[in-house]
Amino acid sequence: MISEADSMLLHHQVRKRGNRALLCHETRLQLSPDHRQLVLSRYVEHYSPQGVRWTERQHRVAVSDLLRWLIAQGEPSTTRLDTKA
């Protein structure tokens, strides 16, 4: 299962499937150990009388690329503080 240390839980869902089966979904976001990449992990676990199956997928993006994209896509706003003595 996905490491919970230093990660943010974005989504967690457990659903009953049939009489004796469960499906668990979990999505987490965390920084890579070197803090250069943002890692989105998606984990799916299926419990049934036949056994347990699980899959984990990870998607990575460089933090610098993400920040450049945010700046390019975002709408700029300005906050100004004027003080008069």
C-alpha positions as a Markdown table, in Angstrom:
| # | Residue | x | y | z |
|---|---|---|---|---|
| 1 | Met | 0.0 | 0.0 | 0.0 |
| 2 | Ile | 1.0 | 3.6 | -0.5 |
| 3 | Ser | 3.3 | 5.1 | 2.2 |
| 4 | Glu | 1.4 | 7.5 | 4.4 |
| 5 | Ala | 4.5 | 9.3 | 5.7 |
| 6 | Asp | 4.7 | 12.8 | 4.5 |
| 7 | Ser | 1.8 | 12.4 | 2.0 |
| 8 | Met | -1.6 | 14.1 | 1.6 |
| 9 | Leu | -4.7 | 11.8 | 1.3 |
| 10 | Leu | -6.8 | 13.2 | -1.6 |
| 11 | His | -9.4 | 10.5 | -1.9 |
| 12 | His | -10.3 | 7.3 | 0.0 |
| 13 | Gln | -13.2 | 5.1 | -0.9 |
| 14 | Val | -14.3 | 1.6 | 0.1 |
| 15 | Arg | -17.2 | 0.0 | -1.8 |
| 16 | Lys | -19.0 | -3.3 | -1.3 |
| 17 | Arg | -19.1 | -5.3 | -4.6 |
| 18 | Gly | -21.4 | -8.3 | -4.5 |
| 19 | Asn | -22.0 | -10.3 | -1.3 |
| 20 | Arg | -18.5 | -10.9 | -0.2 |
| 21 | Ala | -16.2 | -8.6 | -2.2 |
| 22 | Leu | -14.8 | -5.1 | -1.4 |
| 23 | Leu | -13.1 | -2.6 | -3.6 |
| 24 | Cys | -10.8 | 0.0 | -2.0 |
| 25 | His | -9.5 | 3.1 | -3.9 |
| 26 | Glu | -7.0 | 5.6 | -2.5 |
| 27 | Thr | -5.2 | 8.6 | -4.0 |
| 28 | Arg | -2.3 | 10.4 | -2.4 |
| 29 | Leu | 0.0 | 13.3 | -3.2 |
| 30 | Gln | 3.5 | 13.7 | -2.0 |
| 31 | Leu | 7.0 | 15.1 | -2.8 |
| 32 | Ser | 9.7 | 12.7 | -3.9 |
| 33 | Pro | 12.5 | 12.1 | -1.4 |
| 34 | Asp | 14.7 | 14.7 | -3.1 |
| 35 | His | 11.8 | 17.2 | -3.2 |
| 36 | Arg | 12.2 | 17.8 | -6.9 |
| 37 | Gln | 9.1 | 15.9 | -8.1 |
| 38 | Leu | 5.5 | 15.8 | -7.1 |
| 39 | Val | 4.1 | 12.3 | -7.0 |
| 40 | Leu | 0.5 | 11.3 | -7.4 |
| 41 | Ser | -0.1 | 7.7 | -6.3 |
| 42 | Arg | -3.3 | 5.8 | -7.1 |
| 43 | Tyr | -3.9 | 2.5 | -5.2 |
| 44 | Val | -6.7 | 0.0 | -5.9 |
| 45 | Glu | -7.2 | -3.1 | -3.8 |
| 46 | His | -9.9 | -5.8 | -4.5 |
| 47 | Tyr | -10.8 | -8.3 | -1.7 |
| 48 | Ser | -12.9 | -11.3 | -2.7 |
| 49 | Pro | -13.2 | -15.0 | -1.6 |
| 50 | Gln | -10.7 | -15.8 | -4.4 |
| 51 | Gly | -8.0 | -13.6 | -2.8 |
| 52 | Val | -6.7 | -10.1 | -2.8 |
| 53 | Arg | -5.5 | -8.2 | -5.9 |
| 54 | Trp | -3.9 | -4.7 | -5.8 |
| 55 | Thr | -2.5 | -2.2 | -8.2 |
| 56 | Glu | -0.5 | 1.0 | -7.6 |
| 57 | Arg | 0.2 | 3.6 | -10.2 |
| 58 | Gln | 2.4 | 6.6 | -9.8 |
| 59 | His | 2.5 | 9.8 | -11.9 |
| 60 | Arg | 5.4 | 12.2 | -11.5 |
| 61 | Val | 6.0 | 15.7 | -12.5 |
| 62 | Ala | 9.0 | 18.0 | -11.8 |
| 63 | Val | 8.0 | 20.7 | -9.3 |
| 64 | Ser | 9.8 | 23.3 | -11.4 |
| 65 | Asp | 7.7 | 22.3 | -14.5 |
| 66 | Leu | 4.5 | 22.4 | -12.4 |
| 67 | Leu | 5.3 | 25.9 | -11.1 |
| 68 | Arg | 6.0 | 27.2 | -14.7 |
| 69 | Trp | 2.7 | 25.7 | -15.8 |
| 70 | Leu | 0.8 | 27.3 | -12.9 |
| 71 | Ile | 2.3 | 30.7 | -13.7 |
| 72 | Ala | 1.5 | 30.4 | -17.4 |
| 73 | Gln | -2.0 | 29.2 | -16.8 |
| 74 | Gly | -3.0 | 31.3 | -13.8 |
| 75 | Glu | -4.7 | 34.6 | -13.7 |
| 76 | Pro | -2.5 | 37.3 | -12.2 |
| 77 | Ser | -3.8 | 39.4 | -9.4 |
| 78 | Thr | -2.2 | 42.2 | -7.5 |
| 79 | Thr | -2.7 | 43.1 | -3.8 |
| 80 | Arg | -1.5 | 46.5 | -2.7 |
| 81 | Leu | -1.2 | 48.0 | 0.7 |
| 82 | Asp | -0.9 | 51.8 | 1.0 |
| 83 | Thr | -0.1 | 53.2 | 4.3 |
| 84 | Lys | 0.0 | 56.9 | 5.1 |
| 85 | Ala | 1.6 | 58.3 | 8.3 |
